Amino acid sequence: MTLVYCIFYNLAKILAKTLFRMRVVHPERMIETGPLILAVNHSSYFDPPLAGICSRRAVYYLARKSLLKWPFFGPLFPDMNVIPVERDGNDMSALREVIKKVKEGNGIVLFPEGTRSKDGNLQKAKAGIGLVIAKTQAPVVPMRIFGAYEAFPKGTKRMRFTKITVVIGEPIYFTKDELSDNSRETYQRLSDRVMEGISKLTIAG
């Protein structure tokens, strides 16, 4: 971890536990070494840091390139392992960087749904995460965050201090046969399988 990452990592942990009484279910399922895709449902701005603090190692994130222009925080984002991406989502340079980081043995947080849910319910997965899986052959750890939508939903500036629970699923491993066909249909099938894994996670574990 960089010094900046370490500072914000520990600060996020403290705030999550004190303000939102965050609880992590099945932390032992997290893969802490080697290539990893951490696949998470997306309903709040809080999701990236909440997912990141569930891992003991530093992980990478995708974020809109415009966020790097924010005062104070913007210049710090590169040291927080942020990979900038164009807002339209069709940034091939960012995608290549994601694949490179995973192949190098790093973990990365990805949201199969692509964008935040408007109502807190799970959305259909997009093919993007399936492409990353096919190109890296990395294991996927599904994760579901409960309570983040209630705490800070899309379209609001007011935060509520509700309880947040993060459930970590069993790692998903894909065979070479499943990854051999480089087509959009294959990528979508892989994405759908990951989304199914997320949908099966409950607060009860």
Backbone as CSV, one residue per row, in Angstrom:
resi,resn,N_x,N_y,N_z,CA_x,CA_y,CA_z,C_x,C_y,C_z
1,MET,0.841,-1.204,0.000,0.000,0.000,0.000,0.871,1.248,0.000
2,THR,0.454,2.253,-0.774,1.094,3.552,-0.674,0.666,4.191,0.646
3,LEU,1.399,5.223,1.062,1.056,5.908,2.305,-0.346,6.500,2.222
4,VAL,-0.669,7.122,1.084,-2.001,7.725,0.906,-3.085,6.656,0.986
5,TYR,-2.857,5.522,0.299,-3.837,4.430,0.319,-4.025,3.946,1.753
6,CYS,-2.916,3.761,2.472,-2.975,3.251,3.845,-3.772,4.185,4.752
7,ILE,-3.557,5.490,4.599,-4.268,6.462,5.435,-5.771,6.400,5.179
8,PHE,-6.167,6.447,3.908,-7.596,6.451,3.589,-8.235,5.085,3.831
9,TYR,-7.469,4.021,3.663,-7.957,2.665,3.958,-8.361,2.558,5.425
10,ASN,-7.468,2.991,6.305,-7.747,2.890,7.739,-8.822,3.881,8.174
11,LEU,-8.840,5.060,7.558,-9.888,6.031,7.871,-11.255,5.501,7.461
12,ALA,-11.319,4.892,6.267,-12.590,4.327,5.794,-13.070,3.213,6.719
13,LYS,-12.144,2.403,7.192,-12.519,1.324,8.123,-13.112,1.883,9.406
14,ILE,-12.469,2.890,9.947,-12.940,3.494,11.199,-14.329,4.102,11.010
15,LEU,-14.512,4.853,9.933,-15.801,5.504,9.685,-16.905,4.483,9.428
16,ALA,-16.573,3.427,8.661,-17.572,2.403,8.352,-18.050,1.698,9.620
17,LYS,-17.137,1.445,10.526,-17.495,0.714,11.745,-18.180,1.599,12.773
18,THR,-17.772,2.855,12.843,-18.353,3.733,13.863,-19.673,4.372,13.413
19,LEU,-19.738,4.810,12.158,-20.928,5.501,11.681,-22.005,4.563,11.137
20,PHE,-21.564,3.444,10.556,-22.519,2.547,9.893,-22.530,1.132,10.490
21,ARG,-21.815,0.958,11.581,-21.772,-0.349,12.273,-21.536,-1.488,11.272
22,MET,-20.612,-1.267,10.375,-20.358,-2.223,9.295,-19.951,-3.595,9.832
23,ARG,-20.551,-4.608,9.250,-20.241,-6.000,9.592,-19.901,-6.751,8.312
24,VAL,-18.872,-7.558,8.347,-18.465,-8.356,7.195,-18.756,-9.822,7.471
25,VAL,-19.545,-10.431,6.615,-19.901,-11.840,6.746,-18.998,-12.671,5.826
26,HIS,-18.352,-13.678,6.388,-17.436,-14.580,5.683,-16.196,-13.869,5.130
27,PRO,-15.461,-13.149,5.978,-14.217,-12.519,5.518,-13.169,-13.543,5.097
28,GLU,-13.292,-14.779,5.605,-12.322,-15.821,5.258,-12.386,-16.228,3.796
29,ARG,-13.424,-15.842,3.091,-13.553,-16.191,1.674,-12.754,-15.261,0.751
30,MET,-12.265,-14.162,1.283,-11.520,-13.215,0.469,-10.187,-13.828,0.019
31,ILE,-9.845,-13.645,-1.246,-8.555,-14.085,-1.780,-7.576,-12.928,-1.606
32,GLU,-6.520,-13.150,-0.834,-5.616,-12.069,-0.478,-4.308,-12.051,-1.267
33,THR,-4.084,-13.030,-2.109,-2.875,-13.044,-2.924,-3.223,-13.450,-4.357
34,GLY,-2.444,-12.954,-5.311,-2.639,-13.345,-6.707,-3.766,-12.594,-7.380
35,PRO,-3.994,-12.883,-8.665,-5.027,-12.189,-9.443,-6.406,-12.360,-8.819
36,LEU,-7.176,-11.287,-8.818,-8.517,-11.330,-8.229,-9.413,-10.276,-8.852
37,ILE,-10.634,-10.687,-9.174,-11.690,-9.749,-9.553,-12.724,-9.773,-8.434
38,LEU,-12.899,-8.648,-7.794,-13.877,-8.532,-6.715,-15.134,-7.923,-7.314
39,ALA,-16.178,-8.739,-7.492,-17.399,-8.337,-8.190,-18.469,-7.937,-7.174
40,VAL,-18.913,-6.695,-7.257,-19.759,-6.119,-6.211,-21.011,-5.483,-6.804
41,ASN,-22.139,-5.604,-6.104,-23.340,-4.869,-6.509,-23.101,-3.378,-6.297
42,HIS,-23.843,-2.541,-7.027,-23.542,-1.112,-6.999,-24.814,-0.294,-6.811
43,SER,-24.916,0.376,-5.650,-26.103,1.187,-5.381,-25.775,2.501,-4.686
44,SER,-24.473,2.757,-4.430,-24.108,3.932,-3.654,-22.673,4.355,-3.962
45,TYR,-22.378,5.637,-3.735,-21.002,6.116,-3.815,-20.110,5.422,-2.788
46,PHE,-20.714,4.886,-1.738,-19.943,4.232,-0.684,-19.373,2.873,-1.110
47,ASP,-19.898,2.289,-2.171,-19.538,0.910,-2.530,-18.041,0.678,-2.752
48,PRO,-17.336,1.530,-3.507,-15.904,1.246,-3.729,-15.089,1.150,-2.441
49,PRO,-15.149,2.157,-1.549,-14.352,2.008,-0.321,-14.824,0.872,0.568
50,LEU,-16.140,0.622,0.610,-16.636,-0.481,1.438,-16.096,-1.819,0.946
51,ALA,-16.053,-1.977,-0.372,-15.502,-3.213,-0.933,-14.008,-3.305,-0.661
52,GLY,-13.309,-2.185,-0.833,-11.860,-2.198,-0.682,-11.384,-2.534,0.715
53,ILE,-12.091,-2.062,1.737,-11.629,-2.318,3.101,-11.923,-3.737,3.566
54,CYS,-12.598,-4.515,2.736,-12.827,-5.925,3.066,-11.621,-6.786,2.705
55,SER,-10.675,-6.207,1.987,-9.456,-6.919,1.621,-8.297,-6.367,2.441
56,ARG,-7.400,-7.240,2.874,-6.243,-6.794,3.654,-5.161,-6.189,2.761
57,ARG,-5.233,-6.442,1.466,-4.252,-5.855,0.550,-4.877,-4.695,-0.223
58,ALA,-4.027,-3.894,-0.834,-4.516,-2.802,-1.669,-5.111,-3.379,-2.940
59,VAL,-6.250,-2.837,-3.349,-6.896,-3.260,-4.594,-7.075,-2.033,-5.489
60,TYR,-7.384,-2.279,-6.743,-7.553,-1.204,-7.711,-9.039,-0.932,-7.965
61,TYR,-9.312,0.291,-8.435,-10.675,0.737,-8.690,-10.741,1.483,-10.022
62,LEU,-11.897,1.432,-10.652,-12.176,2.293,-11.797,-12.969,3.505,-11.311
63,ALA,-12.643,4.670,-11.844,-13.394,5.870,-11.493,-13.399,6.818,-12.682
64,ARG,-14.462,7.604,-12.809,-14.557,8.564,-13.903,-13.349,9.495,-13.921
65,LYS,-12.825,9.719,-15.107,-11.640,10.566,-15.264,-11.876,11.965,-14.715
66,SER,-13.107,12.442,-14.778,-13.420,13.789,-14.299,-13.181,13.949,-12.803
67,LEU,-13.239,12.830,-12.054,-13.036,12.907,-10.610,-11.612,13.317,-10.257
68,LEU,-10.680,13.080,-11.161,-9.293,13.466,-10.904,-9.102,14.977,-10.891
69,LYS,-10.149,15.711,-11.321,-10.089,17.166,-11.311,-10.649,17.758,-10.016
70,TRP,-11.164,16.896,-9.139,-11.687,17.376,-7.862,-10.586,18.086,-7.075
71,PRO,-10.932,19.160,-6.369,-9.933,19.796,-5.492,-9.580,18.847,-4.337
72,PHE,-8.349,18.859,-3.945,-7.764,18.059,-2.871,-7.725,16.574,-3.179
73,PHE,-8.914,15.925,-3.305,-8.935,14.471,-3.497,-8.438,14.053,-4.878
74,GLY,-8.763,14.825,-5.909,-8.414,14.441,-7.273,-6.963,14.035,-7.457
75,PRO,-6.004,14.879,-7.055,-4.594,14.519,-7.231,-4.159,13.300,-6.410
76,LEU,-4.946,12.950,-5.394,-4.586,11.810,-4.539,-5.072,10.475,-5.099
77,PHE,-6.051,10.519,-6.019,-6.653,9.291,-6.517,-5.653,8.301,-7.124
78,PRO,-4.661,8.748,-7.884,-3.696,7.770,-8.415,-2.990,6.969,-7.317
79,ASP,-2.727,7.611,-6.165,-2.094,6.912,-5.049,-3.080,6.025,-4.296
80,MET,-4.381,6.154,-4.639,-5.400,5.279,-4.058,-5.749,4.139,-5.017
81,ASN,-4.885,3.933,-6.010,-5.056,2.846,-6.988,-6.268,3.041,-7.897
82,VAL,-6.600,4.287,-8.180,-7.711,4.583,-9.077,-7.236,4.557,-10.528
83,ILE,-7.949,3.816,-11.358,-7.714,3.783,-12.796,-8.778,4.652,-13.445
84,PRO,-8.393,5.792,-14.041,-9.406,6.685,-14.624,-10.019,6.112,-15.886
85,VAL,-11.312,6.351,-16.053,-12.029,5.851,-17.220,-12.958,6.949,-17.743
86,GLU,-13.116,7.026,-19.054,-14.026,8.001,-19.641,-15.457,7.685,-19.216
87,ARG,-16.278,8.706,-19.099,-17.626,8.551,-18.546,-18.516,7.650,-19.395
88,ASP,-18.291,7.629,-20.729,-19.171,6.826,-21.582,-18.941,5.329,-21.431
89,GLY,-17.878,4.942,-20.696,-17.635,3.533,-20.425,-16.947,2.776,-21.538
90,ASN,-16.669,3.443,-22.679,-16.020,2.766,-23.801,-14.546,3.150,-23.897
91,ASP,-13.868,3.087,-22.767,-12.466,3.485,-22.687,-11.585,2.242,-22.762
92,MET,-11.077,1.940,-23.946,-10.283,0.723,-24.129,-8.938,0.802,-23.423
93,SER,-8.382,2.010,-23.279,-7.103,2.134,-22.571,-7.279,1.770,-21.099
94,ALA,-8.406,2.170,-20.505,-8.683,1.813,-19.114,-8.898,0.311,-18.985
95,LEU,-9.591,-0.271,-19.952,-9.833,-1.712,-19.931,-8.520,-2.483,-20.032
96,ARG,-7.636,-2.019,-20.909,-6.330,-2.678,-21.022,-5.532,-2.562,-19.732
97,GLU,-5.660,-1.428,-19.056,-4.959,-1.248,-17.787,-5.512,-2.174,-16.711
98,VAL,-6.831,-2.344,-16.699,-7.462,-3.279,-15.760,-6.928,-4.694,-15.976
99,ILE,-6.923,-5.132,-17.211,-6.452,-6.479,-17.542,-4.981,-6.643,-17.157
100,LYS,-4.194,-5.624,-17.419,-2.771,-5.658,-17.074,-2.579,-5.800,-15.569
101,LYS,-3.301,-5.002,-14.789,-3.160,-5.045,-13.334,-3.537,-6.418,-12.779
102,VAL,-4.608,-7.000,-13.302,-5.029,-8.316,-12.817,-3.993,-9.378,-13.196
103,LYS,-3.511,-9.325,-14.423,-2.506,-10.299,-14.863,-1.222,-10.191,-14.053
104,GLU,-0.943,-9.017,-13.532,0.252,-8.810,-12.708,0.081,-9.350,-11.298
105,GLY,-1.120,-9.866,-11.003,-1.354,-10.471,-9.690,-2.066,-9.586,-8.695
106,ASN,-2.702,-8.529,-9.197,-3.411,-7.605,-8.310,-4.901,-7.931,-8.230
107,GLY,-5.553,-7.336,-7.248,-7.002,-7.425,-7.141,-7.630,-6.141,-7.627
108,ILE,-8.827,-6.242,-8.209,-9.536,-5.048,-8.680,-11.015,-5.166,-8.355
109,VAL,-11.618,-4.054,-7.972,-13.048,-3.989,-7.688,-13.780,-3.619,-8.974
110,LEU,-14.727,-4.460,-9.381,-15.538,-4.185,-10.568,-17.016,-4.333,-10.223
111,PHE,-17.834,-3.532,-10.877,-19.279,-3.576,-10.660,-19.941,-4.136,-11.920
112,PRO,-20.397,-5.393,-11.884,-21.002,-6.010,-13.074,-22.147,-5.202,-13.671
113,GLU,-22.888,-4.481,-12.826,-24.036,-3.708,-13.302,-23.612,-2.454,-14.076
114,GLY,-22.370,-2.042,-13.889,-21.847,-0.910,-14.635,-22.109,0.443,-14.004
115,THR,-23.286,0.641,-13.459,-23.645,1.921,-12.855,-24.496,1.674,-11.621
116,ARG,-24.663,2.708,-10.817,-25.425,2.559,-9.579,-26.915,2.319,-9.842
117,SER,-27.494,1.445,-9.044,-28.919,1.167,-9.128,-29.718,2.373,-8.655
118,LYS,-30.831,2.662,-9.345,-31.670,3.806,-8.979,-32.590,3.489,-7.809
119,ASP,-32.852,2.203,-7.580,-33.789,1.833,-6.515,-33.201,0.865,-5.490
120,GLY,-31.920,0.545,-5.620,-31.290,-0.356,-4.673,-31.384,-1.814,-5.052
121,ASN,-32.215,-2.127,-6.051,-32.335,-3.515,-6.501,-31.217,-3.864,-7.477
122,LEU,-30.920,-5.155,-7.567,-29.882,-5.607,-8.479,-30.317,-5.380,-9.926
123,GLN,-29.373,-5.002,-10.773,-29.630,-4.793,-12.189,-28.999,-5.919,-13.003
124,LYS,-29.298,-5.959,-14.274,-28.700,-6.939,-15.162,-27.226,-6.623,-15.356
125,ALA,-26.407,-7.657,-15.394,-24.969,-7.481,-15.599,-24.668,-7.079,-17.031
126,LYS,-23.638,-6.267,-17.200,-23.142,-5.924,-18.526,-21.983,-6.874,-18.865
127,ALA,-21.614,-6.901,-20.133,-20.628,-7.890,-20.598,-19.195,-7.552,-20.207
128,GLY,-18.944,-6.330,-19.746,-17.577,-5.885,-19.485,-16.786,-6.748,-18.534
129,ILE,-17.388,-7.127,-17.410,-16.648,-7.934,-16.441,-16.351,-9.315,-17.019
130,GLY,-17.251,-9.818,-17.862,-17.017,-11.101,-18.514,-15.795,-11.055,-19.418
131,LEU,-15.598,-9.933,-20.105,-14.424,-9.761,-20.961,-13.149,-9.800,-20.120
132,VAL,-13.159,-9.110,-18.982,-11.978,-9.104,-18.101,-11.685,-10.515,-17.585
133,ILE,-12.743,-11.238,-17.240,-12.571,-12.621,-16.784,-11.933,-13.467,-17.877
134,ALA,-12.444,-13.339,-19.098,-11.948,-14.144,-20.214,-10.485,-13.834,-20.530
135,LYS,-10.104,-12.559,-20.425,-8.743,-12.151,-20.776,-7.727,-12.446,-19.675
136,THR,-8.176,-12.537,-18.438,-7.247,-12.729,-17.323,-7.304,-14.121,-16.703
137,GLN,-8.452,-14.813,-16.877,-8.688,-16.118,-16.267,-8.557,-16.053,-14.746
138,ALA,-8.865,-14.898,-14.191,-8.741,-14.692,-12.748,-9.975,-15.198,-12.016
139,PRO,-9.806,-15.648,-10.779,-10.975,-16.020,-9.976,-11.774,-14.781,-9.600
140,VAL,-13.047,-14.990,-9.383,-13.950,-13.890,-9.028,-14.532,-14.149,-7.637
141,VAL,-14.440,-13.145,-6.781,-15.099,-13.227,-5.478,-16.333,-12.330,-5.522
142,PRO,-17.538,-12.918,-5.498,-18.754,-12.097,-5.476,-18.955,-11.468,-4.103
143,MET,-19.442,-10.262,-4.094,-19.671,-9.555,-2.839,-20.977,-8.772,-2.965
144,ARG,-21.742,-8.765,-1.894,-22.990,-7.997,-1.897,-23.030,-7.084,-0.682
145,ILE,-23.296,-5.817,-0.941,-23.350,-4.813,0.119,-24.811,-4.487,0.418
146,PHE,-25.206,-4.680,1.651,-26.563,-4.367,2.106,-26.524,-3.102,2.968
147,GLY,-27.410,-2.154,2.684,-27.528,-0.962,3.513,-26.890,0.285,2.938
148,ALA,-26.008,0.135,1.931,-25.348,1.315,1.354,-26.345,2.199,0.612
149,TYR,-27.320,1.566,-0.051,-28.339,2.345,-0.759,-29.147,3.187,0.226
150,GLU,-29.517,2.591,1.351,-30.288,3.319,2.358,-29.452,4.437,2.983
151,ALA,-28.129,4.215,3.060,-27.250,5.213,3.668,-26.995,6.402,2.753
152,PHE,-26.805,6.113,1.447,-26.480,7.201,0.518,-26.879,6.801,-0.898
153,PRO,-28.180,6.874,-1.217,-28.664,6.436,-2.527,-28.309,7.414,-3.634
154,LYS,-28.426,6.939,-4.862,-28.181,7.775,-6.036,-29.206,8.906,-6.084
155,GLY,-28.741,10.111,-6.427,-29.650,11.233,-6.592,-29.938,12.017,-5.336
156,THR,-29.196,11.745,-4.255,-29.414,12.494,-3.018,-28.087,13.002,-2.484
157,LYS,-28.145,14.063,-1.711,-26.938,14.601,-1.079,-26.974,14.395,0.432
158,ARG,-28.027,13.751,0.893,-28.183,13.551,2.326,-27.841,12.118,2.701
159,MET,-26.982,11.957,3.680,-26.581,10.634,4.109,-27.295,10.246,5.404
160,ARG,-27.601,8.944,5.516,-28.227,8.420,6.723,-27.326,7.351,7.323
161,PHE,-27.228,7.341,8.634,-26.313,6.424,9.305,-27.008,5.096,9.615
162,THR,-27.292,4.362,8.552,-27.928,3.057,8.687,-26.866,1.964,8.783
163,LYS,-27.266,0.814,9.248,-26.327,-0.298,9.379,-25.991,-0.876,8.009
164,ILE,-24.721,-1.173,7.800,-24.250,-1.755,6.541,-23.647,-3.122,6.795
165,THR,-24.061,-4.082,5.989,-23.520,-5.445,6.071,-22.953,-5.828,4.711
166,VAL,-21.741,-6.338,4.717,-21.094,-6.798,3.489,-20.947,-8.309,3.567
167,VAL,-21.471,-8.992,2.552,-21.403,-10.454,2.514,-20.463,-10.874,1.387
168,ILE,-19.478,-11.676,1.727,-18.505,-12.158,0.744,-18.855,-13.593,0.360
169,GLY,-18.930,-13.834,-0.937,-19.309,-15.157,-1.425,-18.117,-16.066,-1.674
170,GLU,-18.414,-17.304,-1.967,-17.365,-18.270,-2.318,-16.745,-17.867,-3.655
171,PRO,-15.422,-17.984,-3.794,-14.770,-17.639,-5.057,-15.307,-18.471,-6.220
172,ILE,-15.415,-17.845,-7.372,-15.850,-18.521,-8.593,-14.628,-18.722,-9.483
173,TYR,-14.381,-19.959,-9.856,-13.263,-20.274,-10.751,-13.837,-20.739,-12.087
174,PHE,-13.233,-20.274,-13.150,-13.702,-20.615,-14.492,-12.700,-21.538,-15.179
175,THR,-13.202,-22.510,-15.933,-12.327,-23.432,-16.650,-11.875,-22.818,-17.970
176,LYS,-10.803,-23.365,-18.551,-10.310,-22.872,-19.834,-11.351,-23.044,-20.935
177,ASP,-12.133,-24.113,-20.837,-13.181,-24.334,-21.838,-14.228,-23.220,-21.792
178,GLU,-14.548,-22.749,-20.598,-15.536,-21.678,-20.452,-15.023,-20.358,-21.012
179,LEU,-13.691,-20.210,-21.074,-13.096,-18.938,-21.466,-12.513,-18.952,-22.871
180,SER,-12.662,-20.066,-23.572,-11.983,-20.234,-24.860,-12.627,-19.458,-26.003
181,ASP,-13.920,-19.204,-25.909,-14.636,-18.543,-27.006,-14.714,-17.038,-26.741
182,ASN,-13.900,-16.266,-27.459,-13.880,-14.815,-27.267,-14.990,-14.137,-28.074
183,SER,-16.183,-14.199,-27.544,-17.326,-13.564,-28.195,-18.123,-12.797,-27.146
184,ARG,-18.919,-11.850,-27.600,-19.738,-11.068,-26.671,-20.717,-11.960,-25.922
185,GLU,-21.200,-13.004,-26.596,-22.124,-13.931,-25.941,-21.440,-14.624,-24.763
186,THR,-20.176,-14.999,-24.962,-19.412,-15.637,-23.888,-19.198,-14.654,-22.741
187,TYR,-18.814,-13.428,-23.079,-18.592,-12.423,-22.035,-19.869,-12.188,-21.229
188,GLN,-21.007,-12.125,-21.928,-22.268,-11.900,-21.229,-22.618,-13.093,-20.348
189,ARG,-22.358,-14.291,-20.840,-22.642,-15.489,-20.037,-21.811,-15.502,-18.756
190,LEU,-20.541,-15.137,-18.857,-19.680,-15.068,-17.685,-20.181,-14.003,-16.713
191,SER,-20.565,-12.857,-17.249,-21.094,-11.777,-16.408,-22.362,-12.206,-15.694
192,ASP,-23.234,-12.889,-16.399,-24.495,-13.344,-15.810,-24.232,-14.338,-14.677
193,ARG,-23.223,-15.193,-14.866,-22.899,-16.163,-13.813,-22.409,-15.449,-12.554
194,VAL,-21.608,-14.421,-12.757,-21.121,-13.645,-11.617,-22.283,-12.942,-10.918
195,MET,-23.180,-12.348,-11.703,-24.318,-11.640,-11.126,-25.231,-12.599,-10.368
196,GLU,-25.345,-13.807,-10.877,-26.141,-14.821,-10.173,-25.516,-15.137,-8.815
197,GLY,-24.184,-15.193,-8.797,-23.487,-15.440,-7.530,-23.735,-14.329,-6.526
198,ILE,-23.754,-13.088,-7.008,-24.032,-11.962,-6.124,-25.469,-12.020,-5.611
199,SER,-26.407,-12.352,-6.486,-27.831,-12.349,-6.118,-28.157,-13.398,-5.055
200,LYS,-27.358,-14.442,-4.984,-27.628,-15.526,-4.019,-27.135,-15.183,-2.608
201,LEU,-26.352,-14.122,-2.482,-25.817,-13.766,-1.165,-26.891,-13.081,-0.320
202,THR,-26.978,-13.483,0.932,-27.945,-12.899,1.861,-27.227,-12.463,3.126
203,ILE,-27.881,-11.624,3.902,-27.284,-11.152,5.160,-26.994,-12.313,6.094
204,ALA,-27.796,-13.349,5.999,-27.586,-14.522,6.849,-26.313,-15.269,6.465
205,GLY,-25.772,-14.949,5.281,-24.551,-15.607,4.849,-24.823,-16.813,3.991
